[in-house]
Each structure stands twice: as C-alpha cells, then as structure tokens.
Amino acid sequence: MAVNGVNGVNGTRSKHDFSALKVNQSRLLDAIHSGCEFGAAHRYGDHPTETGMARLSLNDADKQIRDWFIDTTEKLGCKTSVDQMGNLFAVRPGKNSSAPPIMMGSHLDTQPTGGRYDGILGVNAGLEVLKVLHENNVETEGSIGVVNWTNEEGARFPMMAVSSGVWAEAVPLETAWNLAEVSPDEHGHHRTMKEELERIGYMGEQKASYKAFPMAAHFELHIEQGPALEMEKRRVGVVKGVQAFKWFEITVKGRDTHAGTTPFPARMDSMLCAAKLIVESNRIAKEAGGLSTTGILTGQPGSINTMAHTVTFTLDVRHVEDEKLAKIEKECREAFSRIAEKESEKGCKVEWKELVDSPAVNFHPDCIAAVEASAKEVVQDLPMTAEDGELWRYMISGAGHDSCYTNRRCPTSMIFTVTKDGVSHNPQEYCSPEDCAIGAQVLLGAVLRYDKTRTFA
Ligand SMILES: [Zn+2]
C-alpha cells in the first residue's frame, strides 16, 4: 500500500509519505561489507565477504570503523558527538531540532570469532534509513539519529552492554572505565577501557548519561541469533522484551582422596556431586519451560587418580518471567543441598555466589506497536512461506542487548531478522541480503511511524 506524498487529513505529514520510501538493499549490503574490511578475520570461503570478524571493542579496527561512521554520517548532514564511553551519536535534524531525537542503535564491536551481522546490521540499517531520508529530502517531525554503543559484546572488556549501561546510569562510569581487557597485550599488561578510549581518540567530552544525551525513543534492529524465524519460515520478529537471567558461580567442596583405595561409601567426591547438580538444574529448568547452562567447570587439584576436593562451575538460568526464574532458582537451591548432603556418599558442601541478576525486560507498547505496524506492511507483498500465513511473529529475546538499558530511560523496542541455522558469535553467522533489507525497511517504517506521533510542547 503506497500512499503518494499527499498531506494527511490532519495536515501533519511531511512532503513524502513514509510508506513510499524504500531502503536500497545493494547500498545497505555494500556498506555492511565495506565496513567489515576493518577487522575481517577467519576466512571460510573464496568470496571476498566469506570471512568472519574480530573487531574487538576499542582496538585499531574499531577506531577505523568509528572514523568511517563519523565520516558517513557527517556527509549526510548529521551532527555527531562522542561521550565519555566512546558512544557515538549521529543526529539528522528534524523540523523540531531541539527535542530529543529518536535513535536507531546497535554496536559495531564483535566477538573474537564473530560474524558480519551481529550489531553491524543494526547500525548499518540505521545509516541506510538516514540515507533514504536524506536522498528524498524528508523532513521528519523531530530529529532522528543512529548510535553506535561501545563494547556491547563484553568480549574484550568483560561487561556486556556496559556503555549503554553507563548512559542509563545503571553502571557507574568509574566501574566501566576501570574494566581491564580479558587478554593482556604483548607486555602482559591488561589495558583498561579508559586507556584504550584515550589511545584511539574516542574519549569524548560529553557526559555518558541519558541526561546529557536524552532520546525520544530507541529502536534496535538485530539478527535473531536463534532458529525460530527460520524454522517457522517467517521473515521478521517483533520483539516485545528480553527474558530474565541470572548467573551464579557454584562451588562444591569434598575431599581429595585416592581413586584406588577409597571405596564409594567413604568418598566426598565433589566432581561427581557437581555432575549430579548440573543434570538436576537441567531437569528443573526444562520442567519450568526455562533454560539452564553450565559453561565453565573446573576441578582442584586436577589429578587423574585423585578425587577433586573443590569443583567450581557456572550456572546460567533463564526464563521469560521473573517469577518462574525465581522458582527455578529456589528449586535448584533445594535440590543442590539435598543432593550434596544425602546423595553424594559421605556428602559435600555447596556454596552459591550470585554474579549477575538481570530481570525480564518489557519493551514500550508504543514502540512495539510502531514495529508491528511496519512489519505487517513490509511482509504483505512477500511470498507466503509460513504454515499459518503469518510472516512476522512476536518474540522475546533470549540474549541481552543495549536496548535493555535504553528501555530504562526511553521507550524502546527491537526488530529481529532471520539468522541462518540460528548461529551467531561465529564467523559464518549469516542473514541474507533480502532479510537484511526487510529488517531495515521495518526499521524505517517503525521510526517514521513513531516520529509522526510525536508532539512537542
Ligand atoms: Zn549484538
């Protein structure tokens, strides 16, 4: 449904009706892949774009893509600014240029073995939206911009989405600045975020806060990173929120004794106990419709013919509802005590340390509505592939994003695109050119719809 550039009945529409505006798929893909020359790594095929990425936050390649971002947006007439966390903001003025802008945001940093779409698609789709507005001389009601959040991945400096966290005033600036990189440099020195921001010249003067850079709304396009859209043969996810998760470090204490001379009834085998706890956490989470994962397991002293006296493992538990997550945690705590005391021969001790508590996030209904209306329009002309006749669906994100923090300070929502085999954080991560463009088109429609609803005092 293309409405030609006619003023609406209330006379508030600008010269061009947004449904006639189309993103340029080949320009979008060119931008994605030319930007990926900075930090390309892990070649897996012969085609020039068949590499992954290793653009760790604030490394030299990250500086190059930042320079490119500033150059690109300034050519589009945007005003750019950098805050104390190196967050980059580019704003295209609207009719009212003093009110806070609507921002389209994601991140340009990657995992050490990352791909070309996670975060990168979202920023480039935002840039493509600005290009469409620019070439069509569209005057939006308020300003619209793009933000590149620093160190979203938490791969180099180990705190995910730390810089949107500082912007939201949920993470103290000093805590973020003092984060040391996971892998040291050639001299064995672990550089801090602050050192690296200064080194690459992206320590901005603007305070890293929603008070210094307020936003009217934040929209984030992102690859799904899971298999649901692809499995159901749909094209777009309208993301309503992010599931709750908690991280724990569990320590199991037993006794280190000889593997050949200690009969089972005399054992305090912390490794066997830990194995039972992990299996039990899996059962509990499955029964509750949630998830549980143990990604790290270490045993001391680490000898083939001695029982471990201490085993430490991580436990990541998730559920879309806070109450259900609390129930999973409670049941795990009860079961772990029982198994350690009564079902581990002579018994072991279990200690819990909470590392992260991230409650469920519910995005703003107005932003969700704008994304939904846009998604419905964009998919209506596409070939029907889904069994139930819907090419879009509501989704809850399984992973955390910068949008979790922006949602605390401004209306926010997200858009998901199809991710091949549900694989991300991998060099072969892939979203087809058509699906990248569909996502960008949904972003364009959502932002312009939201812009139309703005009223200025
Ligand atoms: Zn991401």
Residues whose N, C-alpha, C, O or C-beta is under 5 A from the ligand:
A	BS01	ZN	D118 G119
